[in-house]
Amino acid sequence: MRAPLDGVRVLDLTRILAGPLATQILSDLGADVIKVERPGRGDDTRAWGPPFIRDRMRQVTSDSTYFACCNRGKKSVTLDLSKPEGQRLIRELAKQSDVLVENFKVGDLGRHGLGYSDLIRVNPQLIYCSITGFGQTGPYRSRMGYDPVAQAMGALMSVTGEAERPPQRAGVAVVDVLTATYAVIAIQAALRHRDATGEGQHVDLALMDVQVSSMINIAQAYLCEGEVAQRNGGEHPSVVPSQSFRGADGYMMLAAANDFQFARLCEAVGLPELGADSRFKTNSDRVQHRVALTAILQAQFAQHPVRYWEAKLLEAGVPCGPVNDIGQVFDDPQVHHRGLSFEMEHASAGPLPLVASPLRLSASPVRYRLAPPLLGQHTVEVLQSRLGLSATEIAQLRMAGVI
């Protein structure tokens, strides 16, 4: 069965998370991805641990679980881009590639003759995707940018956490994940454009741009009304009740998105009189009297376990669910049914559990072909099969420290 991106060749010059996750998604969709890493060190996230992957003897290997989360489906090639011969090999690989993805600081690859303007001359049909903190233009273009910095500067931290506590970053690198997703969308759009025109192009993605655009309703409220959102814990700023509540044995999340669902909620929790209370009749009323309503509901929910309330609310048609930790997530029957974890054979670890792609395509499903690679695992294979180098030439490159 054909995958959507069968035949698409991707040259991956990224590290950390946003870039590697983007190229992993492309690989899941069928693209052939070559990951270029520094000799000796490789992608920074290989060392981001503990926890580390353990081998068949349950000994810690050199690679972290962080690296494993975003690097399946790739062949690892080590090349020193600071050396002229390493730069030449990148140009040769770029000639044969459909897509190049990089997340170097603005101008770094250009100094090595590997910028967009350099490689588009080598391959006019190349889609060259650059991922940076602040983009290729503007006063911050030369600044380094990481996910937590984008969360801070793009207002996400200003609305995350409790009102009386300091701002908090999200528990996962959401800006990196969103940027990876946007990168895949942009690359596929650029491939579509190339199919129609024969032209390659430069895709300029910035973590800051993605974070600002992800503020959606909060950003729109400010642009239209000058409203500056504040931290309010897990509460929805404009829908009440839509927040977490503490049950007798843990926390649950519920979202009564309209007046009908609120009335059903009141019946389900044994407080039908709330639905007729003038303070709570409409969503606007409930937003205005949020504190009073929350206190009443919290006192009620504290009397029984989360599963008790979950059953009651689901029967009443009120969206809800327990606040799970990650262990509970992978024990969940729905997660099992959807196959959100699977195993691949790792070169040193043996069977390696991984998180599955959420993409479900009926006619062209995702493919899992390669486990996260060891550093330089495919260097010889790629240089021989792609570039036709002999064993002697490869040995010379190794002696020169190029690979």
N, C-alpha and C positions, 0 to 999 in steps of 0.2 A: 504494500500500500504506500503510495507516494506521500511524503511529508510536504507541507506548504513551501518550505524553503530548500527543498532538495536542489543540489547543484549550485547553491549560493556559497561562495567562499568568503570567509571573514578572517581578517588579520587583526588580532586582539593585542593592543599595546597598553592594556589597562591593568590597574591593580586596585586594591582595597575593595569597595563594594559596588558602587553605582555602575561602573563600567563592566566589571566581571559579571554582575547579575544580568546586565543587558545582553552580553554575548552568550551567557548560559541560556537565556530565553531563546535567542536566535538558534542555538544548537538544538534545544528541545524541539524547535519547529523545523529542524532538518538541515540547518546550515552546517557547513564544514568549518570549524573554528580552530585556528592555530593561535595559541597564546604564547606571546614572546615575553620572556622573563630575563632578569639580570642573572648572569652566571654567579653561582655561589649563594646568593641571597634569595632571588626570586621575588615573587609578590610579597609585599610587606605582611599580608595577613597570614602567610604560612607560619609566622612566629607569634601570632596574636593568641596566646594561650597562657595557662591552661583554660579550658580543656583541650587536649590534643587527641588526635586519632590514635588508637592503639592497634598494634599489629597482631598477627595470629598467635603470638606468644604472650599477648596482653602487655607488651612493652610499649611505652610511649614512642611514637614515631616523630619525625621532624615537622609534621604538618598539623595545624590546628583544625578544630572542627569549624571554626569561622571560615577558613579557606575552603573547606569542603562544601559549605552551604551555597557557594556561588561559582563553582568552577568545574562542575561535571560537563561531560560532552566535549572536552577540548584536548588538543594535543599540545603539550608543553615543549617549547623550543627555547634554549638559552642562547642569547645573543647580546654582546656588548655594543650598545648603540653609540658609545663614545669613540669607538674605533672605526676608521674608514671602511674596513672590510665588513664590519657589522652593519654599517649604514648601507653598503652596497647590497648586502643580502636582503635587507628590508625592502629596498627598491625593487629587487627582483621578485620578492614575494608579493609586493604591492601590484606589480604588473599583472599578476595572475589572480588578483583578488577582486571581488565585487564591492566589498565593504571593508573599511579600516575604522576601528574604534580606538580612541586614545584619550587619556585623561592627565596628560602632562600639563605643567604650568604653561600659560600663554607664551608662545615664542620658543619654548625649550626644544621642541622637535625641529623647528625652523632653523635653529642654529646648527643642527646636524644635517641640514638638507633634506629633512623628512616632513616638513610642514605641508599644509594643503596645497599651496601654490607650487611646491616642488613635485609632489606626487601626482597632481592632476595632469602635469605635463608627461609624466611617465605612463599614466593610465587615465585618459580623458573621461572614462566611464566610471571612475572610482567614486563611491559614496564615502566621504571622509567625515566621521562623526567625532567631534571634540566635546568632551565633558569636563567642565571646570567649575570652580566655586562661583565665579561671577560673570563668566562669559568672555568672549573675545574682544569686546569693546567696553568703554566706560571707565570711570575713574578708579574702579576697583579691579580692573582686569588682571593686574599683576599680583593681586593678593591670593594667598593660598586659602582654600575653602574646604571645610569638612562639614559633614551633616549637622553636628551640634551647633556650629557657627551659623549655618543657614537657618536652623530652627530658631536661634536667638534673634538674628537680624531680620528674619522674615515674619516675626510676630507669633510663631507657633508657641514658643515658650511663654509668651505673655498671657496666653489663654489656657495654659496647661498647669494643673495643680490646684490646690485649695486657695481660696481668697486670702487667707491669713498667713499663708506659707510663701517661701520664695518661689520664683518661676522654676519650672521643671522641664527637662527635655523629655520627649516621648521615650517609652521603654525600648523601642527598636529604632533603627536608623531609617525613619519613614521618608525623609527627603531623598536619601540614596535610592530607596526602593521605588519611589515615584519617578525619580529621574531615570532610572533604568527602564521603567515602563514607557515613559515618554520617548526615550531613545529608540526603543524597539518600534514604536509607532512611527517615529520620524524616519527611521531607516527603511521601513517597509513602504512608506509613502514615497521616499526618494527612489527606491527600486521601481516602483510603479511609474514614476516620472521618467526614469531612465528607459524603461521599456517603451514608453511612448515617444521619447525624443532622442534617445541615445546619449544623453548628457548625464555626467556625474554631477555632484554638488557637495557643498560643505554644510554639515549640520552642526549648529552652534547651540549647545545645551548648557545651562548654568543651574547649579543647585539653588541659588538665590531666586532665579526666575521661577523655577518649579515650586519652590516654597511659597512665594507670594501668590502664584496662581492657585495653589491648593487651599488658600484661605477662604475660597468660594463665598459662602453667605456672609461671613464675617467681613471680608473685604468689600463685598457689595453694600453692606449696611453702612460701612464707613464712607464709601464713595457717594452714596445717595443721601445719607442723613448725617454724616459726620460722627456716627456712633463708634466709640472706641470700646471694643469688647474687653472684658476683664476675666480674670480667673474665677471659676465657680465650681471647681471640682469636677465631678462627672455629670453635672447638670447640663441639659441642653439649654442654650440661652433663650430660645423662643418657643419651646414646646414643654409643657408641664402637665403631668409628670413624665419626664424622660431622663432617668438617672438610675444610679445604683442604690439599693436599700440593703440593710443588714438584716438577715434572717437569724434564727436562733443558732445556726451552725455555720454561717458564712454569708457571702454577699450574692445578690442577684441584680440583674439589670432588667428594667422594664421600660417600655416606650408606648404610652397611650397617645397616639398621634392626632386623635380627633375627639370631638365631644362624645361620639357614640362609644368609642373604646374606653373613654374615661368612665362613662356610666356603667359599662360592663365591668370595669375594674372595681368600682365601688360595690357593686353587687357581689363580686367574687370574694372580696376581702371582708364581707359582712358589714359594710358601712354604706348602705344604700342612701342614707340621708345626705351624704356628701354630694351626690349628683344633683340634689335639689337646692343645695346651699347657694345663695346668691353670690358668694365670694368665688365659687368654683364652676359656675354654669358654663362658661365659655373658656376657650384656651387663653384669650386675653385676660380674663378674670383670674385664671389660675396663675398666669405669669405674674400678675400684680400681687397676688397673695401666695406666692411660692413658699415662703418660709412657714406659714401656718399650715398649708396643705402637707408639706413634706413632714412636718413634725407629727401630724395625725397619722399619716401612712406609716411612718417609721415605727411608731409605737405599736401599730397593728402587726407589721411584718416581723417584729422582734419576738413574737409569741410562738412562732412555728419554724421548722427547718425550711431551707430553701426549696427542697424537692416538693414539700407539701404545697408551697405557694406556686411553684412552677406548674404543677398539675392543675391547680385551681384556675390560674390565669390562662393557661393554654386552652382549657375547656371553655373558658369565657371568651376566647378569641382575642386575648391581649398579648401582643408580642413581648416575650421575656426569655430569660435564660440565666443560668448560673454564671458567676464570674469564676472561670476555671483557671488553674495554673497550667503550665505547659504539659505536665504529666497527665493531668485530667483530660486535656485536649486529646492526647494520643490514645487514651482509653475510651474515648467517646464513640458510641456505635455509629454515629453518622460519619465521623472521620474515618473509621475503619471501612465503612461501606464505600466511601468515595475514594479509598486507596490513596490517602494523602501521605503515606510513607511507603517506601519500597527499599529494596537492597540491590546494590551493584557490587561486583567483584573488584576490590581495590588491589593494586599491585603489591602492596605490602600488608595491608590490614585484613585481607580476605573479605568476607561479606560486610559491606558498609551500609548502614541504614542512612537514607537520605529523605529529604522532604520532596514530595512530588509536585509537579507543575499543576496549577489550578485550571489550566486550559483544557477544555473538553471539545474537541472537534470531531464530528461524527464520521466525516469522509477522509480526513487527513490528520489522524491523532499525533500527539507528540511522541518523540522517540527518545529513549535513554540508551545511548550507545557506548559511552565511555565514562568510567568513574573519574573523580577528580585526579588529575595526573600528578605523579612525582615530578620534582623539579628536573626539567630537561629530559623527561622520559622519552620524548619522541624526536629529539634533535636530529639524530642520525637518519631516522626514517623520513622526516620531512625534507632534509637537505638532499637526500638521495632521490626520493620520489618526485618532489616538486621542482627542485633546481638541478637535478642530474649530477650532483657532485660525487666524485669518486671517494673511496675509502682513504686514499692518500691525501686528497684535498681536505677532507674532514679532519684527518689527523693533524694537518698543518694548522688548521683553524684552532684546534684545541691547544696545540703547543703555543700559539700566539695569544691565547686567552680571549679569543673572539667568541668561542662557545664554551 
